[in-house]
Amino acid sequence: MLGAAAGATWLAGKVLEDRVSRDAAANPRLLNWSWARRIAVRLAQGGLTPGAEAETWGSAEDRARARDEYAGHVRRSMELVAEYTGIDLPPERAQVYIFDRAEWVDANLAQFELMFAPLDEAYAGTLARLRSATTVGAFGQAMLSGQMGLLLGYLGQRVLGQYDLSLLGREPVTEGRLYFVEPNIAALQRRFGLPADEFRAWIALHEVTHAFEFEGHPWVRDHMNGLLTSYLRSLSEDLFGGQPGGALSTFASRIKDNSRQARSGRNGSSGSAGPDGSNGAAGGGHMLELMMSPDQRAAFQQLQALMALMEGYSNHVMQRVGAAQLKDHEVLRTTFESRARNRSVGERLFIRLTGLDVKLEQYALGERFCQQVVDARGIDYLNRVWDGPEQLPTLEEIHEPERWVARQQAVLV
C-alpha cells in the first residue's frame, strides 16, 4: 500500500513537472495561467466536479439583443450621472460587452497576468543572478495557480458588472470597457424576483459612475498605476532580492517589529499616522500589513483608500440617482443589503481567508464617507476629491470624513 502511494505521488509529480509553465531559461514560472484559467472557469460555471457540463449562454441573436438593451441603460446612465455629479463625458465613450462567466474570467485573467509580470520578471532575474536561489517547483506553481484560479472562479460566479480601464497595460488607454455578466444577473434576478429592466439599469448606474471617475479625471489611472507599480516592485525585491536569510526571514522580522510597534501604539500614542495618512505602526490593519515595510504599507493603504473612495462614490451615486429614477429602488437596495448579510458560513470563511472581507469593509466605509460629505456639504464639495492626488482622502479620513472636510477648510482659509 505504501509503495503504491509512493508510486502514485511520484507519477503525479512527474505529470506536473512535464506540464509546468517555464520561462526562456527553462525555470518554472511563478504561475501557470493555463492551470489557473482551467480551475477558474470550471468553478465559475458551477463547481469543480469532474465531468461538469460547460456553460453556454445566449445565441448570437440573444447576445445582440442584450447588448442593445445594456447600451440603452448605459446611455441613460451617462445622462443621469452627469446631471447629478456635474461631471461631463463625451458621449459613447465606454464600450459595452455582454459576457458569460468564462469570458469574464478570461478578461480578468489577462489583467492579473499583467499585474503579476513585475513579480515574474524579478523572480526570473533572481534565478539568473543567484545560483543558490530556489525555484518554486511544479508543486509550488500548482499551488499558486490553484489559489488564483479559486479566487477568480469565486468572483466569476458573483460579479454582475465591471468597468475595466486596463490598469498596468503597456498601451495608453483613454476609453474603458463595461462588462455585464448576464448569467449572474439573470440568476440573481430570478432568485429574488427583481424587476428585470430596473435591476439592469441599477447595475449600469454603478459601472457608468466608474467611467466618470476614470475618464473624467485621467490622472486617477496614472496615480493608481504608480501606487501598484511601486508596491509590486518593492514586494518583488522582498521575495526575490536575495536578502540574507531569504524572504521568510525578512517577513518574520517585520512581523515582530510591526507587532511591537502596534502594541506600543495601543498602550501609548495610539499609533501616529505618517505624512501620507498611513498608520505607521500597522495597528488595526490587515494581517498582511504586519509583513510590510513602511513604504509598502504607505502604498498599500493609499490604494485601499483610493479603491474605497471609488467604490463608495459609485455606490453613493447609484443609490441617490436610483432613488430618484427607479420606482423599485428600495426593493433593490434592501435585497442587496440582505444578500450581503446572509452569506453562508463557507462563503464567509472564503472571504476571510482571501482578504476580500477587508475590501468589502473598505467599500462600505467609502460609501459612508461620500454620503456624510454630501449630506454636510453637497456633491460639488465631494467632487474636490477628483481635483488631484493631494485632494484624495487618506485611509484615516475615510474612517473619519470630518477630518477630510477640515483639511479642505484649512486650505480655503
N, C-alpha and C positions, 0 to 999 in steps of 0.2 A: 504493500500500500504506500509506504513512504517513498519507495523507489518510483512508483507510478506518479506520485505527486511531484517528486523532484523532476521527473522527466517532462511532465506537463508544464511545470514552471519554466524549465529550460526552453521548451518548444515555444511557449508564449513569448518569452523574452527574445527568442530568435526571430519570431514573426514580427514583433515590434521593431527589432533592430533593422530588419530588412525594409520596413516601410517608413522608417523615421525620416523626417524632413531635414535635409543637410544643406549647409552653405557651400560656397565655392571651394573651401578648404576641406570639405567632407566632414566637418564637425556638425553635430546635431544643433539645430536652431532651438531657440527657447520654446517656440510653439509650432505645432503643426496645424496650420489654418484649415487644412482639409479635414483633419480629425475634428477640430472644433466645430466646423460647419456641420459635419455629419451628426454630431451629438445635438447641436442647437436646433437643427431643422427637425430632427425626429422628436425632440422634446416639445418644441413649439407646436408640432402637429398633433400632439396628444399623448405622448409618452415615449418611453424607451423600450417598450416591449418589442422583441424581435418579430418581424413579420407584420408590424402595424401598417395599416393602409396609408399611403401617402395622400396628403391633402391636395385636392384640386378645387379651385374656386373660380366660377364665372366663365361663361363663354365670352368670345370677343365682343358680342353684342351687349352682354351684361356689363362688361368692363367699360365699354364706351358710354353706356347709359349712366353708370355710376360716376365716371369721370365728369361727365357733363353736369350731373347733379352736384357733385362736390365743388366743381369750378364755379357754379352759381352761388353756392354758400360762401366760397372764398371771396368772390366779387362783392357780395353784400357785406361780408365781414370787413373787408377793406374800407368800405364807406363808413360803417358804424364805428370801427376802431379809430379811424381818422377824425370823425366827428367828436368822439369822446375825449381822445387824448390830445387833439390838436396837432398831431404829427402827420405829415403828408408823405405819401409814397407815390411814385409813378404807377399808373395802372398796369395790371397784368405782370407784375414783377415776379411773383412766385409761380413756379411750375408745379402742377398738381399730378400726383401719382397715386393710383389705387393699387395696393399691394395685398397679396396673401401673406401668410406668416413666413414662408420660406423666402419670399422676395424681400421682406423686411429684414430678415436675418442676413441675407446677402449684402444688402445696402449698408448695414451697420458693421458687419464683419470687415468690410473694406475700410471703414473708418478706424476700427480698432487696430487693424494691421498697420495703418499709417501712424497711429498713436504709439504703437509698440516698436516702431522702426528704430528710434534712438536707443532703446534698450538692447535690441538685437545687434545693432552696429557696435555698441560699446562691448557687448559680450564677445562678439567676433574679434574685436580688437584686442581684448584681454587674452583670448586664446592664442592669438598670433604673437603677442608680446611676452607672455609668461608661460614657459613650458610646464610649470607646476600647476597651472590653472586646471580646474576640474570641469569637464563638460557636464551638461545637465543629464546626458544619457537618454536612452529610449524611454525608460520609465518616468524620468523627470519630465520629459517633454509630453508624455501621455497625460501625466497628472495636471500640468499647467494647461494643456489643451482641453482636457476634460472640464476643468474649472471654468474656462472661458466659454465652452460650449453650454454648460449648465446655466450660466448667468444669462447668456443671450437667448437660450431656449425658454427660460422662465419669463424673461421680458417679452419674447415673441408671442407668448400666449396672452399677454395682458395689454400691450401697447395699443392704443386706439389711434392716435395721430402723432406726428413728429414733424418739426421743422428742422431741416438739415442744411447747414451752410458749409459743410466740408471743412471742419476745423483741421488744422495742420496739413491741409492739402498743399501741394507744391505750386499749384497754379492760383493766381489771384481770382477770387470769386466775389461777385457783387450781387448775384441773384441766387436765392436759396430754393430749396425744393420742399414741398409739402407732401408728406406721406400720410395716407389714410389706410389703415389695416382693416379692410371691410369684414373679413371673417370674425374678427374680435368685436367690432362694432355691432354687427348683426346679432352675434351670440348674446352680447350684453343687453341689447335692445329687447330681444325675445325673452331673456331670462327675467327681466324686471318689468316687462310690459311698457317700455318707454315709447313716447311718440317719435316715430321714425324720423320725420323731417326736422323737428326741433332738436332732437338729440344730435343729429349730424351737424346742424347749424351751430350748436353749442360747442362741439369739438372744434369746428372750424374757427370760431372766435378765438379760442385759446391759441391755436397754432399760428393764426394770422398775426396775433399780437407779437409773437416771437419774430416774425418777419419785420415788423415795425421797429423792434428793439435793435436788430442787427442791421437791416438795410437802411433804416433811417439814421443810423449812427455807425458808420463803417469802422470807427476806431474801436468799437467793442470787440469785434472779431480779432483785430490785431492785438488788443490788450489780453484777451483770453488766451490766444496762441502764445504770447510771450510768457504768461504765467505757466502754462502747460509745458512749454519747451524748457523753461528754467527748472521746473520741478523734475521733469523726466531726465534731464541731463545730470542733475545732482544725484538722483536716485541711481542712475547708471554708474556713476562714479563710486557710489557706496557698494553696489552689488559686484562690480567687475573691475574696480580700480586697482586691485592688488594691494590693499592696505594690510599692514601686519595683523595677523590673526584672522583675516578674511571678513566677510560681511557679517557673519554671525557675531563675531567679537565686537564689531562696530555697533551693531544694533543692541547687543546686550549692555554695552557701556552706556549707550544713550538712554535705554530704559531705566537703568539705575540712576543716572544723573537727573533725568527729567522727572522721575518719580520723587526723588528727594526735593527737587525744586517745587513740585506741585504740593507736597506736604508742607514745605516751608511757607508757601503762599497761603495755604489754608490756615496755618497757625499764626501767620504774621501779617504780611502785607496784602493778602488775598489775591496775589498774582497780578503784578502790574502788566499793563498792556504795552507792547512795543510801539514805536513811532507809526507803524502802519496799522495799528489797532489789533494786532495779533496778540494772543496770550503767550507771553514769553516763557511761562512755566509749564505750558501744555496742560494746565488744570482744566477739568471739565470738558475736555475734548474727546475725540475718538481714540481708541486704543492705539491705532496706527500712529497718532501724533507722538506717542512716547518713544517711537523709534526714529523720529525725525530730528535733523539738525535745526537750529534756529531759522536758517534761510529756507529750508524745506517747509517748515511749519508756517512761516510767513506766507509763502506762495500757496500752500495748501489752504490756509484759512482765507486768503483773498479769493481763491477760486470758489470756496464754499459760500462766501458772502455774495459773490457775483452771481452764482447759479441760484442761490436763494432769492436774490432780488429779481432775476429774470423770470423764474417760475412764479414767484409771488406776484409780480407785476401782471403777468399773463392771466393768472387766476383772478386777480382783482378786476381786470378789465372784463374777463369772461363773466364774472358774477354781476358787475354793475351794468354792463350792456345787456347781458342776458335777462336780468330782472326787468329791464325797461322794454325789451323787444320780444321776449318769448313768454307766451301765456302759461306754459308748463315749467317755467324755470324753477319754481320751488320744488316740484317733483324731482327734477333732475338733480338739483343741489342736495336734497335730503337723501336721495338714493345713493349718490356717490359718497356722502359722509358715512352712511350706514355701511356701505361696502368696505370702506377703509377701516371701520371699527371692528368689523366682524370677520376678519381673516382667520383661516384655520390655524391650529397650533403649528402644523408643519410649515405653512407659509410664513408665519411669524418667525419661526426658527430660521428658515432660509434667509429671510430679510435681515435678521440679526447677524447671521454668520457672514453674509456678503457685504455688510456695511450699508445696505440700502435703507436701514432704519434711520441712519444719520441723515441721508439725503432727503428722505420723506419729512423728517422733523425740520430740516432747514427750509424746505419748501413751505411748510405751514407757517414758520416764523417769517419768511419772506412775504407771504400774503398778509400776515398781521401787520408787518412793518408798513406795507403800502397802504393798507386800509386806514391805519392810525394817522399817517401823514396826510392822506387825502381828507379824512374827516376833520383834521385840525386846520389844514392849510389849503387844500384843494389840489386838483390834478396837475395844474401848472407848476405848483411848488414841488410836487413829487418829481416832475419831469426834469428837474435840475440834475437828477442822477445821471442823465444822458449827456450832460454838458462836457464830460471828460473824466478820466480816471480819478482825478483828485476829488471829484464830487461823489464817487461811489461810497456807499456806507461800508464801514468795517463790520466784522462779524459781531463785535460788541454792540455796534449801533443797530444792527439787525435785531438784536435782542432787546435793545432799549431805543426805540425810534426817537425819543425826545433828545437823545444825545446828538443824533444827526441833525435834527432841527436846530439845536443850539449851536452847532458848528456852522450851519448856514447863516444863522442870525449874526454870529460873530463876524463873518466876512462882510456882512452888509453894514455893520456899524462903522 
